[in-house]
Amino acid sequence: MPQTTTDNTQPASPAWQNWSQNLFYQGDNYYYTPRTRAELQVVVTTAAAHNKQLRVSGQRHSQTPLVASSETPASGVVIVDLSCYADLGSNGDQRIQLGDDGKSVTVNTGVREDELDAFLTQNKLMLETVTAGGFFSLGGMTAVDVHGATVQAPIFAETVTGFAIMGPDGIVNTIDANTPKVGAWSPLQFARVSLGALGVVTAVTISVLPRPFANCLTSGINDYVWENAANFGAGLAALLASKSRVETFFNPYALTCTNNFTAAWWNVESGSGAAPTPEPAADACQLAKKNEFGAPYLPYAEKIAEDAAIYAQSFDAPIVGTAAAAMITSTAISVIKGEVKKAAQKNSDLWLNEAARVIFMSYFIELPDLGAESLSTVWGALKSISDKVNKSSNFHIAAPMEFRFIKGGDTAMAGTYTSNADAYFVNLDLIAFVAVHEDNSGLDYPTKLLNFFAEVESEWVALGGWPHNGKMYGFYDPATGPGTGTQPFNPAFLKQLRSRRTERVQAFDGYRQSRDPAGMFLNAYVGRLVGD
């Protein structure tokens, strides 16, 4: 949390953990919450002078060890929290600033998406693509390959046109389309999804859309019965062609001839009538003072619901082995419907306001188009999981699968990188509940869960899939195969991942080294990703 002293260049020593609680850290005098550029410069240059590693902590939703973990040294490390940071405007005390062209907004990276959404709504604007929950920081959303549900838009980071980044010397430089190329690469391709390795990103400039009326954004949520590849492809193709934004949920336990898919959708339209009304938004700085980060956990009986889901996931009994997981999954879909409908009444697509503590495995799989053959590939991936979880002795997911379609892009470290400008990607999300170790040392992964995730992951990799940089992956050693699952981020898996994208990883790392020769902004995990 922010320091209690008035000198924000002095450190604190809180116990740090991420939202999913798979990552914990306790260091000595390591945590800083600068409020001004001058304060941040002191923190950064002092850390550089003492050869300390520096990472930035946002709303703590990343499940990859981008910030800290149990392997982070207790000393020699600086973590910077930008929840209260401001350096925009003529006096350097603003956190959000409209562009002169009316088509962009510059925002400090500690600001949350819901706060930005309220600001844009007030100014009759909106984002090109959004996440379902507004509780992510803009810094986190652009440091990894966060995406929305806009079918014709890329990942969120590719809607960013400029990055202000402070280097080890405390100087802030801007990377945008005018920054000179490095060989065949534009530095924007590295600044987007930088994994925090290029420096402290203090602000981002984001392209936005006009929204003069509240009903410029309309929405709905519908159930569907798609029981084979043909009607799945036909139904989904029609939905994707007629809606601007689509977020689809799959219930693998649905009985024959009952609804097995639920799709939330939004359309961006010209609109008319009343102007949009902003919803009150939480202030990241005020929340940080209370040590509150990310999505609020479910307010009632969170632990009871979590324990029930964990039990259901491994329940093994003939015929009724999937009953508990199926009931929880159906309940979750009902809750989602209610939340989407409540958001629709406010003409909003920020429908997720609270969440159960879960882990995600999330993959991007490239599709040449959204035609029948491509959608058949998606059907096959979903059907494979359905077949697995419906066997009584197997692991049973206790939540719907979620998937979205987005455009490919050219960001070097993103899971949506492609050389085909016409390509799309489907993003598949697999969710699980995992208990926290009693000593708060991380998560207590059941063997059945690890083996299931490893098996599914190997299928997604075989489809050419790439892991989301903010979610869990790497549940097996490629040399031995997925037969025996491991804890996430298996070093051998990371090595293979690096080899699969050697050219772009080398280009990214070369640029990183040119900005940070001493490796001040590199931690052990990112080092394994880039080969250092």
HELIX and SHEET records of a PDB file:
HELIX    1   1 ARG A   37  ALA A   49  1                                  13    
HELIX    2   2 GLU A  113  GLN A  122  1                                  10    
HELIX    3   3 LEU A  138  ALA A  143  1                                   6    
HELIX    4   4 PHE A  156  THR A  159  5                                   4    
HELIX    5   5 LEU A  188  ALA A  191  1                                   4    
HELIX    6   6 ALA A  214  CYS A  216  5                                   3    
HELIX    7   7 ALA A  229  SER A  242  1                                  14    
HELIX    8   8 ALA A  284  LYS A  289  1                                   6    
HELIX    9   9 GLU A  302  SER A  314  1                                  13    
HELIX   10  10 ALA A  323  GLN A  345  1                                  23    
HELIX   11  11 ALA A  372  VAL A  389  1                                  18    
HELIX   12  12 THR A  447  ALA A  462  1                                  16    
HELIX   13  13 PRO A  491  ARG A  500  1                                  10    
HELIX   14  14 THR A  502  ARG A  515  1                                  14    
HELIX   15  15 ALA A  524  VAL A  530  1                                   7    
SHEET    1   A 2 ALA A  15  GLN A  17  0                                        
SHEET    2   A 2 PHE A  24  GLN A  26 -1                                        
SHEET    1   B 3 TYR A  31  TYR A  32  0                                        
SHEET    2   B 3 VAL A  77  ASP A  81  1                                        
SHEET    3   B 3 GLN A  53  SER A  57  1                                        
SHEET    1   C 4 ILE A  96  LEU A  98  0                                        
SHEET    2   C 4 SER A 104  ASN A 108 -1                                        
SHEET    3   C 4 VAL A 200  PRO A 210 -1                                        
SHEET    4   C 4 LEU A 125  LEU A 127 -1                                        
SHEET    1   D 5 ILE A  96  LEU A  98  0                                        
SHEET    2   D 5 SER A 104  ASN A 108 -1                                        
SHEET    3   D 5 VAL A 200  PRO A 210 -1                                        
SHEET    4   D 5 VAL A 160  MET A 166 -1                                        
SHEET    5   D 5 VAL A 172  ASP A 176 -1                                        
SHEET    1   E 7 LEU A 217  TYR A 224  0                                        
SHEET    2   E 7 PHE A 261  VAL A 268 -1                                        
SHEET    3   E 7 ARG A 245  PHE A 250 -1                                        
SHEET    4   E 7 MET A 401  LYS A 407 -1                                        
SHEET    5   E 7 TYR A 424  ALA A 432 -1                                        
SHEET    6   E 7 ILE A 359  LEU A 367 -1                                        
SHEET    7   E 7 TRP A 466  PRO A 467 -1                                        
END                                                                             
